[in-house]
Structures are given as C-alpha cells and as structure tokens.
Amino acid sequence: MRDPRAACRFEALAVALKAKTGSIEAHDLARLAMHQKALGKAEALYAAIDRFHAVCERQRRDADALYRAGCELHRAVERDSWPRGAARVDLHG
C-alpha cells in the first residue's frame, strides 16, 4: 500500500523544484492540493503548502518570489522527512 504522506512529500518536493526553476504550471498546483488533503490541517507541511499556494496566487509572475517560496517549501519537506522520535519503553516508561 502506498503511503499518502510520502506521496504528498514527493509531490511537494517536485513542485518546489519546479518553482525554483520557474517551470511551475497550474496543474502542478492542483495535484499538490490533492495530495495535501492526506495531511492534517495542524501539521507544519500542510501550513507550508498553504503559504506556497498563497504566494503562487498573489505573485504568479514574480520569479524571485516563486523561487523563495519554492525554497521554503523544499525546507518544509526536508523538515517533515526527519525521523519522528520513537517512544522507547526503557526511557519513557
């Protein structure tokens, strides 16, 4: 079975790289929004995707703004990929 969280990360990374290179298209944003639904609204990656969408709506033609937004989304994907702290019985009871 495919992990929807991982699929969202991969899609966000692809869109971030396209934004950084200036080759982002509307269907990329639509696909990212579809994958975003797999996340909870309280999660940091969800919020980063929302901020990215807002920049794309407001500054669609500003290559520098899209580059910065792509960098921010890329960092959010990296942070979301960090290992979660596993509960250890010997340490946490």
N, CA, C and O atoms as a CHARMM CRD file, in Angstrom:
* protein
*
  372
    1    1 MET  N      0.84400  -1.18600   0.00000 PROA 1      0.00000
    2    1 MET  CA     0.00000   0.00000   0.00000 PROA 1      0.00000
    3    1 MET  C      0.89000   1.24900   0.00000 PROA 1      0.00000
    4    1 MET  O      1.93800   1.28100   0.64400 PROA 1      0.00000
    5    2 ARG  N      0.47200   2.21700  -0.69500 PROA 2      0.00000
    6    2 ARG  CA     1.22800   3.45600  -0.83800 PROA 2      0.00000
    7    2 ARG  C      0.96500   4.38700   0.34600 PROA 2      0.00000
    8    2 ARG  O     -0.16900   4.52600   0.80400 PROA 2      0.00000
    9    3 ASP  N      2.03500   5.02100   0.83300 PROA 3      0.00000
   10    3 ASP  CA     1.92800   5.93200   1.95800 PROA 3      0.00000
   11    3 ASP  C      1.50200   7.31100   1.44500 PROA 3      0.00000
   12    3 ASP  O      2.26000   7.93900   0.70600 PROA 3      0.00000
   13    4 PRO  N      0.30700   7.80500   1.81700 PROA 4      0.00000
   14    4 PRO  CA    -0.15400   9.10300   1.30400 PROA 4      0.00000
   15    4 PRO  C      0.71500  10.26400   1.77600 PROA 4      0.00000
   16    4 PRO  O      0.84100  11.26400   1.06900 PROA 4      0.00000
   17    5 ARG  N      1.31600  10.14700   2.95800 PROA 5      0.00000
   18    5 ARG  CA     2.20200  11.20100   3.46200 PROA 5      0.00000
   19    5 ARG  C      3.45700  11.30100   2.59000 PROA 5      0.00000
   20    5 ARG  O      3.89300  12.39800   2.24100 PROA 5      0.00000
   21    6 ALA  N      4.02400  10.16200   2.24800 PROA 6      0.00000
   22    6 ALA  CA     5.21000  10.14700   1.39200 PROA 6      0.00000
   23    6 ALA  C      4.86800  10.68700   0.00000 PROA 6      0.00000
   24    6 ALA  O      5.65300  11.42800  -0.59000 PROA 6      0.00000
   25    7 ALA  N      3.70200  10.31500  -0.51700 PROA 7      0.00000
   26    7 ALA  CA     3.28500  10.81900  -1.82700 PROA 7      0.00000
   27    7 ALA  C      3.15100  12.34600  -1.79800 PROA 7      0.00000
   28    7 ALA  O      3.52400  13.02500  -2.75400 PROA 7      0.00000
   29    8 CYS  N      2.62100  12.87100  -0.70700 PROA 8      0.00000
   30    8 CYS  CA     2.48900  14.32600  -0.56300 PROA 8      0.00000
   31    8 CYS  C      3.85800  14.98400  -0.51200 PROA 8      0.00000
   32    8 CYS  O      4.07000  16.03000  -1.12500 PROA 8      0.00000
   33    9 ARG  N      4.79200  14.37100   0.22100 PROA 9      0.00000
   34    9 ARG  CA     6.15700  14.91700   0.28300 PROA 9      0.00000
   35    9 ARG  C      6.80100  14.95700  -1.09300 PROA 9      0.00000
   36    9 ARG  O      7.38800  15.96700  -1.48000 PROA 9      0.00000
   37   10 PHE  N      6.69000  13.85300  -1.83700 PROA 10     0.00000
   38   10 PHE  CA     7.29200  13.80500  -3.16900 PROA 10     0.00000
   39   10 PHE  C      6.67200  14.84400  -4.09200 PROA 10     0.00000
   40   10 PHE  O      7.38000  15.50400  -4.85300 PROA 10     0.00000
   41   11 GLU  N      5.35900  14.98900  -4.02800 PROA 11     0.00000
   42   11 GLU  CA     4.68400  15.98200  -4.87300 PROA 11     0.00000
   43   11 GLU  C      5.11200  17.39500  -4.48700 PROA 11     0.00000
   44   11 GLU  O      5.36900  18.22700  -5.35700 PROA 11     0.00000
   45   12 ALA  N      5.19100  17.66800  -3.17700 PROA 12     0.00000
   46   12 ALA  CA     5.61400  18.99300  -2.71100 PROA 12     0.00000
   47   12 ALA  C      7.04700  19.27600  -3.13300 PROA 12     0.00000
   48   12 ALA  O      7.36800  20.39800  -3.52300 PROA 12     0.00000
   49   13 LEU  N      7.90900  18.27200  -3.06000 PROA 13     0.00000
   50   13 LEU  CA     9.29100  18.45500  -3.48300 PROA 13     0.00000
   51   13 LEU  C      9.37300  18.74600  -4.98400 PROA 13     0.00000
   52   13 LEU  O     10.12700  19.61900  -5.41300 PROA 13     0.00000
   53   14 ALA  N      8.59700  18.01100  -5.77400 PROA 14     0.00000
   54   14 ALA  CA     8.58700  18.24100  -7.22500 PROA 14     0.00000
   55   14 ALA  C      8.11000  19.65300  -7.55100 PROA 14     0.00000
   56   14 ALA  O      8.69500  20.32600  -8.39900 PROA 14     0.00000
   57   15 VAL  N      7.05900  20.10000  -6.88800 PROA 15     0.00000
   58   15 VAL  CA     6.52000  21.43700  -7.13400 PROA 15     0.00000
   59   15 VAL  C      7.50900  22.49800  -6.67000 PROA 15     0.00000
   60   15 VAL  O      7.68100  23.51400  -7.34200 PROA 15     0.00000
   61   16 ALA  N      8.16100  22.27700  -5.53200 PROA 16     0.00000
   62   16 ALA  CA     9.15500  23.23300  -5.03800 PROA 16     0.00000
   63   16 ALA  C     10.29700  23.38600  -6.02900 PROA 16     0.00000
   64   16 ALA  O     10.74400  24.50100  -6.29500 PROA 16     0.00000
   65   17 LEU  N     10.76900  22.27900  -6.57400 PROA 17     0.00000
   66   17 LEU  CA    11.86200  22.35300  -7.54500 PROA 17     0.00000
   67   17 LEU  C     11.41500  23.04400  -8.83100 PROA 17     0.00000
   68   17 LEU  O     12.18800  23.79100  -9.43200 PROA 17     0.00000
   69   18 LYS  N     10.17600  22.80300  -9.25700 PROA 18     0.00000
   70   18 LYS  CA     9.65900  23.48600 -10.44400 PROA 18     0.00000
   71   18 LYS  C      9.54000  24.98300 -10.19500 PROA 18     0.00000
   72   18 LYS  O      9.82100  25.78600 -11.08500 PROA 18     0.00000
   73   19 ALA  N      9.12500  25.36100  -8.98600 PROA 19     0.00000
   74   19 ALA  CA     9.02100  26.78800  -8.65800 PROA 19     0.00000
   75   19 ALA  C     10.41000  27.43100  -8.66200 PROA 19     0.00000
   76   19 ALA  O     10.57800  28.55900  -9.12600 PROA 19     0.00000
   77   20 LYS  N     11.38800  26.71600  -8.14900 PROA 20     0.00000
   78   20 LYS  CA    12.74400  27.25700  -8.10100 PROA 20     0.00000
   79   20 LYS  C     13.33800  27.43600  -9.49500 PROA 20     0.00000
   80   20 LYS  O     14.17100  28.31700  -9.70800 PROA 20     0.00000
   81   21 THR  N     12.91200  26.60300 -10.44200 PROA 21     0.00000
   82   21 THR  CA    13.42100  26.71200 -11.81000 PROA 21     0.00000
   83   21 THR  C     12.51500  27.53200 -12.72000 PROA 21     0.00000
   84   21 THR  O     12.84600  27.76100 -13.88300 PROA 21     0.00000
   85   22 GLY  N     11.37700  27.97100 -12.19900 PROA 22     0.00000
   86   22 GLY  CA    10.47300  28.80700 -12.98200 PROA 22     0.00000
   87   22 GLY  C      9.62100  28.04400 -13.97200 PROA 22     0.00000
   88   22 GLY  O      9.12700  28.62800 -14.93600 PROA 22     0.00000
   89   23 SER  N      9.43800  26.75800 -13.75800 PROA 23     0.00000
   90   23 SER  CA     8.66400  25.96300 -14.71500 PROA 23     0.00000
   91   23 SER  C      7.37500  25.40400 -14.12000 PROA 23     0.00000
   92   23 SER  O      6.87600  24.38000 -14.58600 PROA 23     0.00000
   93   24 ILE  N      6.83500  26.05700 -13.10400 PROA 24     0.00000
   94   24 ILE  CA     5.61600  25.57700 -12.44600 PROA 24     0.00000
   95   24 ILE  C      4.39000  25.91800 -13.29200 PROA 24     0.00000
   96   24 ILE  O      4.32100  26.98000 -13.91100 PROA 24     0.00000
   97   25 GLU  N      3.42700  25.00000 -13.30600 PROA 25     0.00000
   98   25 GLU  CA     2.20000  25.19300 -14.07300 PROA 25     0.00000
   99   25 GLU  C      0.99200  24.96200 -13.17100 PROA 25     0.00000
  100   25 GLU  O      1.12800  24.42800 -12.07000 PROA 25     0.00000
  101   26 ALA  N     -0.16300  25.35600 -13.62800 PROA 26     0.00000
  102   26 ALA  CA    -1.38600  25.27800 -12.82400 PROA 26     0.00000
  103   26 ALA  C     -1.71200  23.84300 -12.42500 PROA 26     0.00000
  104   26 ALA  O     -2.15900  23.60500 -11.30300 PROA 26     0.00000
  105   27 HSD  N     -1.49800  22.89400 -13.31300 PROA 27     0.00000
  106   27 HSD  CA    -1.82800  21.50100 -12.97800 PROA 27     0.00000
  107   27 HSD  C     -0.92000  20.96600 -11.86500 PROA 27     0.00000
  108   27 HSD  O     -1.31400  20.06300 -11.12700 PROA 27     0.00000
  109   28 ASP  N      0.29800  21.52100 -11.74200 PROA 28     0.00000
  110   28 ASP  CA     1.17900  21.12200 -10.64200 PROA 28     0.00000
  111   28 ASP  C      0.57500  21.53300  -9.29700 PROA 28     0.00000
  112   28 ASP  O      0.59900  20.77000  -8.33200 PROA 28     0.00000
  113   29 LEU  N      0.03700  22.74100  -9.25400 PROA 29     0.00000
  114   29 LEU  CA    -0.58200  23.23700  -8.02300 PROA 29     0.00000
  115   29 LEU  C     -1.83500  22.45000  -7.67500 PROA 29     0.00000
  116   29 LEU  O     -2.09700  22.18300  -6.50300 PROA 29     0.00000
  117   30 ALA  N     -2.60500  22.07900  -8.68200 PROA 30     0.00000
  118   30 ALA  CA    -3.82500  21.29900  -8.45000 PROA 30     0.00000
  119   30 ALA  C     -3.48200  19.91700  -7.89600 PROA 30     0.00000
  120   30 ALA  O     -4.14900  19.42600  -6.98600 PROA 30     0.00000
  121   31 ARG  N     -2.44600  19.29600  -8.44500 PROA 31     0.00000
  122   31 ARG  CA    -2.03500  17.97800  -7.97300 PROA 31     0.00000
  123   31 ARG  C     -1.50200  18.06100  -6.53700 PROA 31     0.00000
  124   31 ARG  O     -1.76100  17.17200  -5.72600 PROA 31     0.00000
  125   32 LEU  N     -0.75700  19.13200  -6.22500 PROA 32     0.00000
  126   32 LEU  CA    -0.25500  19.32000  -4.86600 PROA 32     0.00000
  127   32 LEU  C     -1.41400  19.50200  -3.88400 PROA 32     0.00000
  128   32 LEU  O     -1.38600  18.94800  -2.78500 PROA 32     0.00000
  129   33 ALA  N     -2.42200  20.26900  -4.27100 PROA 33     0.00000
  130   33 ALA  CA    -3.59200  20.47200  -3.40800 PROA 33     0.00000
  131   33 ALA  C     -4.31100  19.15300  -3.15500 PROA 33     0.00000
  132   33 ALA  O     -4.81800  18.92700  -2.05600 PROA 33     0.00000
  133   34 MET  N     -4.36100  18.28600  -4.15100 PROA 34     0.00000
  134   34 MET  CA    -4.99500  16.98800  -3.98200 PROA 34     0.00000
  135   34 MET  C     -4.23200  16.14400  -2.96100 PROA 34     0.00000
  136   34 MET  O     -4.84000  15.50100  -2.10500 PROA 34     0.00000
  137   35 HSD  N     -2.90700  16.14600  -3.05000 PROA 35     0.00000
  138   35 HSD  CA    -2.08200  15.37600  -2.12300 PROA 35     0.00000
  139   35 HSD  C     -2.09500  15.98700  -0.72100 PROA 35     0.00000
  140   35 HSD  O     -1.94200  15.27000   0.26700 PROA 35     0.00000
  141   36 GLN  N     -2.27100  17.28100  -0.63100 PROA 36     0.00000
  142   36 GLN  CA    -2.27800  17.97000   0.65900 PROA 36     0.00000
  143   36 GLN  C     -3.41200  17.46700   1.55300 PROA 36     0.00000
  144   36 GLN  O     -3.30200  17.51000   2.77800 PROA 36     0.00000
  145   37 LYS  N     -4.48400  16.99800   0.95500 PROA 37     0.00000
  146   37 LYS  CA    -5.64200  16.51400   1.71800 PROA 37     0.00000
  147   37 LYS  C     -5.29400  15.31500   2.59300 PROA 37     0.00000
  148   37 LYS  O     -6.02800  15.00700   3.53200 PROA 37     0.00000
  149   38 ALA  N     -4.18000  14.63200   2.29900 PROA 38     0.00000
  150   38 ALA  CA    -3.77400  13.47600   3.10000 PROA 38     0.00000
  151   38 ALA  C     -3.18600  13.89300   4.44200 PROA 38     0.00000
  152   38 ALA  O     -3.03100  13.06200   5.33600 PROA 38     0.00000
  153   39 LEU  N     -2.85700  15.17300   4.58800 PROA 39     0.00000
  154   39 LEU  CA    -2.25000  15.67500   5.82200 PROA 39     0.00000
  155   39 LEU  C     -3.30700  16.28100   6.72900 PROA 39     0.00000
  156   39 LEU  O     -4.37900  16.68000   6.27300 PROA 39     0.00000
  157   40 GLY  N     -2.99900  16.34700   8.00400 PROA 40     0.00000
  158   40 GLY  CA    -3.86500  17.04400   8.94600 PROA 40     0.00000
  159   40 GLY  C     -3.61300  18.54100   8.87100 PROA 40     0.00000
  160   40 GLY  O     -2.49300  18.97500   8.60000 PROA 40     0.00000
  161   41 LYS  N     -4.64500  19.32300   9.10700 PROA 41     0.00000
  162   41 LYS  CA    -4.51400  20.77800   8.98800 PROA 41     0.00000
  163   41 LYS  C     -3.57100  21.37800  10.01400 PROA 41     0.00000
  164   41 LYS  O     -3.08600  22.49100   9.81500 PROA 41     0.00000
  165   42 ALA  N     -3.29900  20.68000  11.09800 PROA 42     0.00000
  166   42 ALA  CA    -2.41000  21.20000  12.14700 PROA 42     0.00000
  167   42 ALA  C     -0.94100  20.89700  11.86000 PROA 42     0.00000
  168   42 ALA  O     -0.07500  21.29900  12.63700 PROA 42     0.00000
  169   43 GLU  N     -0.64700  20.21400  10.78800 PROA 43     0.00000
  170   43 GLU  CA     0.73100  19.81800  10.50100 PROA 43     0.00000
  171   43 GLU  C      1.49600  20.93200   9.80100 PROA 43     0.00000
  172   43 GLU  O      0.92700  21.72800   9.05500 PROA 43     0.00000
  173   44 ALA  N      2.79200  20.96800  10.05800 PROA 44     0.00000
  174   44 ALA  CA     3.65300  22.02700   9.51700 PROA 44     0.00000
  175   44 ALA  C      3.72800  21.97700   7.98600 PROA 44     0.00000
  176   44 ALA  O      3.73900  23.02300   7.33700 PROA 44     0.00000
  177   45 LEU  N      3.77800  20.78900   7.41200 PROA 45     0.00000
  178   45 LEU  CA     3.85300  20.68700   5.94600 PROA 45     0.00000
  179   45 LEU  C      2.56700  21.19800   5.30400 PROA 45     0.00000
  180   45 LEU  O      2.61300  21.83100   4.24900 PROA 45     0.00000
  181   46 TYR  N      1.43000  20.93100   5.92400 PROA 46     0.00000
  182   46 TYR  CA     0.15100  21.44900   5.42500 PROA 46     0.00000
  183   46 TYR  C      0.18600  22.97800   5.37800 PROA 46     0.00000
  184   46 TYR  O     -0.22500  23.58700   4.39100 PROA 46     0.00000
  185   47 ALA  N      0.68100  23.58500   6.45200 PROA 47     0.00000
  186   47 ALA  CA     0.75600  25.04800   6.52200 PROA 47     0.00000
  187   47 ALA  C      1.73800  25.58800   5.48500 PROA 47     0.00000
  188   47 ALA  O      1.48400  26.62800   4.87700 PROA 47     0.00000
  189   48 ALA  N      2.84600  24.89900   5.27900 PROA 48     0.00000
  190   48 ALA  CA     3.83300  25.34300   4.28300 PROA 48     0.00000
  191   48 ALA  C      3.25000  25.29100   2.87400 PROA 48     0.00000
  192   48 ALA  O      3.51500  26.17400   2.05900 PROA 48     0.00000
  193   49 ILE  N      2.46300  24.26600   2.58900 PROA 49     0.00000
  194   49 ILE  CA     1.82000  24.15500   1.27300 PROA 49     0.00000
  195   49 ILE  C      0.80100  25.27700   1.11000 PROA 49     0.00000
  196   49 ILE  O      0.69300  25.86200   0.03200 PROA 49     0.00000
  197   50 ASP  N      0.05100  25.58500   2.17000 PROA 50     0.00000
  198   50 ASP  CA    -0.89600  26.70700   2.11100 PROA 50     0.00000
  199   50 ASP  C     -0.17300  28.02200   1.80900 PROA 50     0.00000
  200   50 ASP  O     -0.62400  28.80100   0.97000 PROA 50     0.00000
  201   51 ARG  N      0.95100  28.26700   2.49400 PROA 51     0.00000
  202   51 ARG  CA     1.72000  29.50100   2.24200 PROA 51     0.00000
  203   51 ARG  C      2.24300  29.53500   0.80700 PROA 51     0.00000
  204   51 ARG  O      2.25500  30.58900   0.17000 PROA 51     0.00000
  205   52 PHE  N      2.67300  28.38700   0.30400 PROA 52     0.00000
  206   52 PHE  CA     3.16000  28.30800  -1.06500 PROA 52     0.00000
  207   52 PHE  C      2.04700  28.64300  -2.05700 PROA 52     0.00000
  208   52 PHE  O      2.25600  29.40400  -3.00300 PROA 52     0.00000
  209   53 HSD  N      0.86300  28.07100  -1.83500 PROA 53     0.00000
  210   53 HSD  CA    -0.27800  28.37000  -2.70800 PROA 53     0.00000
  211   53 HSD  C     -0.61400  29.86500  -2.67300 PROA 53     0.00000
  212   53 HSD  O     -0.94000  30.45000  -3.70700 PROA 53     0.00000
  213   54 ALA  N     -0.53800  30.47700  -1.50400 PROA 54     0.00000
  214   54 ALA  CA    -0.84600  31.90700  -1.38600 PROA 54     0.00000
  215   54 ALA  C      0.13000  32.74700  -2.19100 PROA 54     0.00000
  216   54 ALA  O     -0.27400  33.69300  -2.86600 PROA 54     0.00000
  217   55 VAL  N      1.40700  32.41100  -2.12600 PROA 55     0.00000
  218   55 VAL  CA     2.40500  33.15200  -2.90900 PROA 55     0.00000
  219   55 VAL  C      2.13900  32.96300  -4.39600 PROA 55     0.00000
  220   55 VAL  O      2.22500  33.91700  -5.17000 PROA 55     0.00000
  221   56 CYS  N      1.81900  31.74400  -4.79600 PROA 56     0.00000
  222   56 CYS  CA     1.55400  31.48000  -6.21600 PROA 56     0.00000
  223   56 CYS  C      0.34200  32.26000  -6.71800 PROA 56     0.00000
  224   56 CYS  O      0.33300  32.71600  -7.86100 PROA 56     0.00000
  225   57 GLU  N     -0.66200  32.41500  -5.89300 PROA 57     0.00000
  226   57 GLU  CA    -1.84400  33.17300  -6.29700 PROA 57     0.00000
  227   57 GLU  C     -1.54800  34.66700  -6.40300 PROA 57     0.00000
  228   57 GLU  O     -1.98000  35.32800  -7.34800 PROA 57     0.00000
  229   58 ARG  N     -0.80500  35.19400  -5.42000 PROA 58     0.00000
  230   58 ARG  CA    -0.53900  36.63600  -5.38300 PROA 58     0.00000
  231   58 ARG  C      0.56800  37.07300  -6.34300 PROA 58     0.00000
  232   58 ARG  O      0.47400  38.13000  -6.96600 PROA 58     0.00000
  233   59 GLN  N      1.60600  36.26100  -6.45600 PROA 59     0.00000
  234   59 GLN  CA     2.79500  36.69100  -7.19400 PROA 59     0.00000
  235   59 GLN  C      3.18100  35.67900  -8.26400 PROA 59     0.00000
  236   59 GLN  O      4.34400  35.29500  -8.38800 PROA 59     0.00000
  237   60 ARG  N      2.22700  35.27400  -8.99900 PROA 60     0.00000
  238   60 ARG  CA     2.41200  34.23700 -10.01500 PROA 60     0.00000
  239   60 ARG  C      3.49200  34.58700 -11.04900 PROA 60     0.00000
  240   60 ARG  O      4.16400  33.69700 -11.56900 PROA 60     0.00000
  241   61 ARG  N      3.65400  35.86800 -11.34100 PROA 61     0.00000
  242   61 ARG  CA     4.60000  36.27100 -12.38500 PROA 61     0.00000
  243   61 ARG  C      5.94200  36.75300 -11.82900 PROA 61     0.00000
  244   61 ARG  O      6.82500  37.13000 -12.59900 PROA 61     0.00000
  245   62 ASP  N      6.10300  36.74600 -10.53400 PROA 62     0.00000
  246   62 ASP  CA     7.33600  37.19900  -9.89700 PROA 62     0.00000
  247   62 ASP  C      8.25100  35.99400  -9.67700 PROA 62     0.00000
  248   62 ASP  O      8.05300  35.21600  -8.74400 PROA 62     0.00000
  249   63 ALA  N      9.25100  35.85000 -10.54400 PROA 63     0.00000
  250   63 ALA  CA    10.13700  34.68600 -10.48800 PROA 63     0.00000
  251   63 ALA  C     10.90800  34.61700  -9.17000 PROA 63     0.00000
  252   63 ALA  O     11.12800  33.52700  -8.64200 PROA 63     0.00000
  253   64 ASP  N     11.32000  35.76100  -8.63600 PROA 64     0.00000
  254   64 ASP  CA    12.05900  35.76300  -7.36800 PROA 64     0.00000
  255   64 ASP  C     11.18100  35.29300  -6.21100 PROA 64     0.00000
  256   64 ASP  O     11.63300  34.52700  -5.36000 PROA 64     0.00000
  257   65 ALA  N      9.93800  35.74700  -6.17600 PROA 65     0.00000
  258   65 ALA  CA     9.01800  35.33000  -5.11200 PROA 65     0.00000
  259   65 ALA  C      8.72900  33.83100  -5.21400 PROA 65     0.00000
  260   65 ALA  O      8.66600  33.14100  -4.19700 PROA 65     0.00000
  261   66 LEU  N      8.55400  33.32800  -6.43600 PROA 66     0.00000
  262   66 LEU  CA     8.32100  31.89900  -6.61400 PROA 66     0.00000
  263   66 LEU  C      9.55100  31.08500  -6.21300 PROA 66     0.00000
  264   66 LEU  O      9.42700  30.00000  -5.64500 PROA 66     0.00000
  265   67 TYR  N     10.72300  31.61000  -6.50800 PROA 67     0.00000
  266   67 TYR  CA    11.95700  30.92500  -6.11300 PROA 67     0.00000
  267   67 TYR  C     12.04500  30.83500  -4.58800 PROA 67     0.00000
  268   67 TYR  O     12.33000  29.76900  -4.04200 PROA 67     0.00000
  269   68 ARG  N     11.80000  31.94900  -3.90700 PROA 68     0.00000
  270   68 ARG  CA    11.85000  31.95200  -2.43700 PROA 68     0.00000
  271   68 ARG  C     10.78800  31.02200  -1.84800 PROA 68     0.00000
  272   68 ARG  O     11.05500  30.29900  -0.88800 PROA 68     0.00000
  273   69 ALA  N      9.58800  31.04300  -2.42300 PROA 69     0.00000
  274   69 ALA  CA     8.52100  30.15700  -1.94400 PROA 69     0.00000
  275   69 ALA  C      8.88600  28.68900  -2.18400 PROA 69     0.00000
  276   69 ALA  O      8.59200  27.82800  -1.35500 PROA 69     0.00000
  277   70 GLY  N      9.52200  28.41500  -3.31100 PROA 70     0.00000
  278   70 GLY  CA     9.99000  27.05700  -3.60300 PROA 70     0.00000
  279   70 GLY  C     11.04600  26.59800  -2.61000 PROA 70     0.00000
  280   70 GLY  O     11.05100  25.44300  -2.18500 PROA 70     0.00000
  281   71 CYS  N     11.94400  27.51100  -2.24300 PROA 71     0.00000
  282   71 CYS  CA    12.96700  27.19000  -1.23700 PROA 71     0.00000
  283   71 CYS  C     12.32800  26.89900   0.11500 PROA 71     0.00000
  284   71 CYS  O     12.73100  25.96500   0.80900 PROA 71     0.00000
  285   72 GLU  N     11.34000  27.69200   0.48400 PROA 72     0.00000
  286   72 GLU  CA    10.65600  27.48200   1.76400 PROA 72     0.00000
  287   72 GLU  C      9.91400  26.14300   1.77900 PROA 72     0.00000
  288   72 GLU  O      9.95600  25.41600   2.77200 PROA 72     0.00000
  289   73 LEU  N      9.24300  25.82700   0.68400 PROA 73     0.00000
  290   73 LEU  CA     8.53000  24.55200   0.60200 PROA 73     0.00000
  291   73 LEU  C      9.51300  23.38500   0.63100 PROA 73     0.00000
  292   73 LEU  O      9.24500  22.36400   1.26500 PROA 73     0.00000
  293   74 HSD  N     10.63500  23.52900  -0.04200 PROA 74     0.00000
  294   74 HSD  CA    11.67200  22.49700  -0.04700 PROA 74     0.00000
  295   74 HSD  C     12.16300  22.23100   1.38200 PROA 74     0.00000
  296   74 HSD  O     12.30200  21.07700   1.78800 PROA 74     0.00000
  297   75 ARG  N     12.42200  23.29700   2.13600 PROA 75     0.00000
  298   75 ARG  CA    12.85700  23.14000   3.53100 PROA 75     0.00000
  299   75 ARG  C     11.77700  22.47700   4.38000 PROA 75     0.00000
  300   75 ARG  O     12.08500  21.67200   5.25900 PROA 75     0.00000
  301   76 ALA  N     10.51200  22.81100   4.12000 PROA 76     0.00000
  302   76 ALA  CA     9.41400  22.19700   4.87300 PROA 76     0.00000
  303   76 ALA  C      9.34100  20.69300   4.60400 PROA 76     0.00000
  304   76 ALA  O      9.06900  19.91200   5.51600 PROA 76     0.00000
  305   77 VAL  N      9.58100  20.28900   3.36500 PROA 77     0.00000
  306   77 VAL  CA     9.58600  18.86200   3.02900 PROA 77     0.00000
  307   77 VAL  C     10.74800  18.17100   3.74500 PROA 77     0.00000
  308   77 VAL  O     10.59800  17.06800   4.27200 PROA 77     0.00000
  309   78 GLU  N     11.90300  18.83000   3.75700 PROA 78     0.00000
  310   78 GLU  CA    13.04800  18.24900   4.46500 PROA 78     0.00000
  311   78 GLU  C     12.73300  18.06000   5.95100 PROA 78     0.00000
  312   78 GLU  O     12.99700  17.00100   6.52000 PROA 78     0.00000
  313   79 ARG  N     12.16800  19.09400   6.56800 PROA 79     0.00000
  314   79 ARG  CA    11.84000  19.00000   7.99600 PROA 79     0.00000
  315   79 ARG  C     10.81100  17.90400   8.25900 PROA 79     0.00000
  316   79 ARG  O     10.90000  17.19400   9.26100 PROA 79     0.00000
  317   80 ASP  N      9.84300  17.76500   7.36700 PROA 80     0.00000
  318   80 ASP  CA     8.81600  16.74200   7.54300 PROA 80     0.00000
  319   80 ASP  C      9.38600  15.33900   7.36800 PROA 80     0.00000
  320   80 ASP  O      8.80000  14.36800   7.84600 PROA 80     0.00000
  321   81 SER  N     10.51000  15.22600   6.69500 PROA 81     0.00000
  322   81 SER  CA    11.13300  13.92800   6.44800 PROA 81     0.00000
  323   81 SER  C     12.04300  13.47900   7.57800 PROA 81     0.00000
  324   81 SER  O     12.48500  12.33000   7.59900 PROA 81     0.00000
  325   82 TRP  N     12.32900  14.37000   8.51600 PROA 82     0.00000
  326   82 TRP  CA    13.17300  13.97800   9.64800 PROA 82     0.00000
  327   82 TRP  C     12.49200  12.85300  10.41400 PROA 82     0.00000
  328   82 TRP  O     11.26400  12.81600  10.49800 PROA 82     0.00000
  329   83 PRO  N     13.27300  11.93800  10.97300 PROA 83     0.00000
  330   83 PRO  CA    12.65500  10.84200  11.72900 PROA 83     0.00000
  331   83 PRO  C     11.89900  11.35400  12.95000 PROA 83     0.00000
  332   83 PRO  O     12.34200  12.27800  13.63200 PROA 83     0.00000
  333   84 ARG  N     10.78500  10.75400  13.20200 PROA 84     0.00000
  334   84 ARG  CA     9.99500  11.09300  14.37000 PROA 84     0.00000
  335   84 ARG  C     10.62600  10.43000  15.59000 PROA 84     0.00000
  336   84 ARG  O     11.20600   9.35000  15.48300 PROA 84     0.00000
  337   85 GLY  N     10.51500  11.06100  16.72000 PROA 85     0.00000
  338   85 GLY  CA    11.03200  10.46500  17.94200 PROA 85     0.00000
  339   85 GLY  C     10.20700   9.24900  18.31000 PROA 85     0.00000
  340   85 GLY  O      9.01200   9.36300  18.58500 PROA 85     0.00000
  341   86 ALA  N     10.82800   8.10700  18.31800 PROA 86     0.00000
  342   86 ALA  CA    10.12800   6.87600  18.66200 PROA 86     0.00000
  343   86 ALA  C     10.05000   6.75200  20.18300 PROA 86     0.00000
  344   86 ALA  O     11.02800   6.98700  20.89300 PROA 86     0.00000
  345   87 ALA  N      8.90300   6.39100  20.64700 PROA 87     0.00000
  346   87 ALA  CA     8.72800   6.20000  22.09200 PROA 87     0.00000
  347   87 ALA  C      9.48900   4.94300  22.50300 PROA 87     0.00000
  348   87 ALA  O      9.24800   3.85200  21.98600 PROA 87     0.00000
  349   88 ARG  N     10.39800   5.12000  23.43000 PROA 88     0.00000
  350   88 ARG  CA    11.18400   3.99500  23.92200 PROA 88     0.00000
  351   88 ARG  C     10.71900   3.63300  25.32100 PROA 88     0.00000
  352   88 ARG  O     10.68700   4.47000  26.22300 PROA 88     0.00000
  353   89 VAL  N     10.36900   2.39500  25.47400 PROA 89     0.00000
  354   89 VAL  CA     9.85600   1.92300  26.75300 PROA 89     0.00000
  355   89 VAL  C     10.91600   2.07500  27.84000 PROA 89     0.00000
  356   89 VAL  O     10.58900   2.40900  28.97800 PROA 89     0.00000
  357   90 ASP  N     12.17700   1.83400  27.50300 PROA 90     0.00000
  358   90 ASP  CA    13.22000   1.89400  28.51200 PROA 90     0.00000
  359   90 ASP  C     13.49200   3.33500  28.99000 PROA 90     0.00000
  360   90 ASP  O     14.03700   3.53600  30.07500 PROA 90     0.00000
  361   91 LEU  N     13.11200   4.32600  28.18200 PROA 91     0.00000
  362   91 LEU  CA    13.32400   5.72400  28.55700 PROA 91     0.00000
  363   91 LEU  C     12.04800   6.42200  29.00600 PROA 91     0.00000
  364   91 LEU  O     12.07100   7.23800  29.92800 PROA 91     0.00000
  365   92 HSD  N     10.95800   6.10800  28.36700 PROA 92     0.00000
  366   92 HSD  CA     9.70800   6.84900  28.59000 PROA 92     0.00000
  367   92 HSD  C      8.65500   6.06300  29.36500 PROA 92     0.00000
  368   92 HSD  O      7.54900   6.56000  29.58100 PROA 92     0.00000
  369   93 GLY  N      8.97700   4.87600  29.77500 PROA 93     0.00000
  370   93 GLY  CA     8.04400   4.09100  30.59900 PROA 93     0.00000
  371   93 GLY  C      7.03600   3.37400  29.86500 PROA 93     0.00000
  372   93 GLY  O      6.20800   2.68800  30.46400 PROA 93     0.00000
